[in-house]
Amino acid sequence: MTQLLRDLVALLSNEIAFDDITARLGPVAHDPGVPMPAEVTPRDPALRRVQIGRYPETGKPFTVELELASPVTVAALVTAFGAYRQGRTDRGMPREIAFPPAGAGPWKVVIVAQLPPGASPIADGAATTITLRRDPR
């Protein structure tokens, strides 16, 4: 899973279009149009669901949310992407951890992993959803 995430970070850090992402991940199943995310039917069996969000002003890709078929451990994510920061979450909601911006292109990519509520300690947890967020440099 971490190799797929690295490949997606490399892709998303460049100047790309919506179609470049669907060419890599799978065909569009449902697209209600901007600002709503598009649902993609994943080609990779490691992915259960994919959604692509877009910037409302430009339609450029903003987020790629991946629901994983099998959870990836926090330890594997730390090995691949370094130390994380814990985000603030409300009680009963999934916990979020964010990894430093990655990618060498004109876009930085922040990796946000969601862990089930109450997973503790976080270092021993596993993420079921990963969101890759593109921010211009």
N, C-alpha and C positions, 0 to 999 in steps of 0.2 A: 504494500500500500504506500509506503513512504516513497518508493521510486515513482509511482504514478503521481503523487503529490509534487515531487521535484520536477517531473516533466511538465505538469500543469503550471507550476510557478514559472518555469522557463518560458512557456508559451504566453502566459498572461502578462509577463513583464514587458512584452513587446507591444507595439502598436498593432492591434488585431481587431477584427470585426466579429460580430456575433456568429457568423457562418464559419469562421475559423475554429471556434470552440465546438460547434455542433459537428464539424468534420472530424474532430478528435474524439468527442465523447458519445455522439449518437444523434439520430434524427429528432426533430422537434415533434413532440406528441401533442402539445397544446400551447398556443401562444396567444394570450388575451391582449397583447400589445403593451407598450410602455405606458405606465410605469410598473405594471404587474410583471412578475417573473414568468419566464417561459419554462414549461416542463419538457425535459428531454428524456427519451427512452435510451438508457445507457447500453452501450455495446459491451462494456467490460463487466463480467459477472461479479467482480468485487464491489460493484456499485448497485445499490437497490433503487436509488432515485437521484435525479440531477435537476436542479433549477438554476437558470441563468437570469440574474437581475441586470437591469441596464440603467445608466444615468438618464434621468428624465429629459434633461436638456439636449443631449446629443444622441442618445440611443446606444452609446458605446457600452461594452460590457463593464459591469461594476462588481457583481459578485457571482461566484459559482459555488452553489451549495451541493455537497455530496453526502447522501445518506449511504452509509457503508453496509455491505452485506454482512461483514464480520467486523467487530470493533477493533480499533488499532490502539495499542497501549500508549499511555503517556510516555513511558520510558522509550519506546521506539520513536515517538515524535521528538523527544528531547535529543536523542542520539542524532536524528536527521536534521533538526532545525535549531537546536540550542535551547537556552533557558526560556521559560514562559512567564507571562504575567497573568495573575488571576483577575478576571473581570468581576464586577459587582453583579450579583443576581439576587432575585427575590426568593424567599423561601418556597420550596416546592418546584422551582423552575430549574432547568438544566444548568449546571455550572459551566462557565466558559473560561478557557485559557487562551491567550493569544501569544503567538511567537513573533519575534522581531521581523520587520519587513524584509522580504527576500526578493531576489531577482536583480538582474544587472541592466535591464532595459530602461526605457523612459517611464515605466510604471513600476511602483513598488507593490509587492503583494504581501498582505498580512494574512497569516494563517490563524483561523479561530476554530478551536475544537470544542465541541459540546460534550459534556460528560453527564451521565444520569444524575438527578438530584440526590444529594446526600453522599455522593461518592467520596469516601475519605479513607486515608489521605489521598489527595489528588494524585500524587506521584505513583500510587498503586492502581489508579483508575484506567479506564479505556474509553475512547471517544467513539461515538456512534454516528456523529455528524461533523463534517469538516466544511467550513466556509472559507473560500479564498476571496479576499476583498482587494480590488485594484484601486490604488490611489495614485494620481499623477505625482511625479517627483517635482 
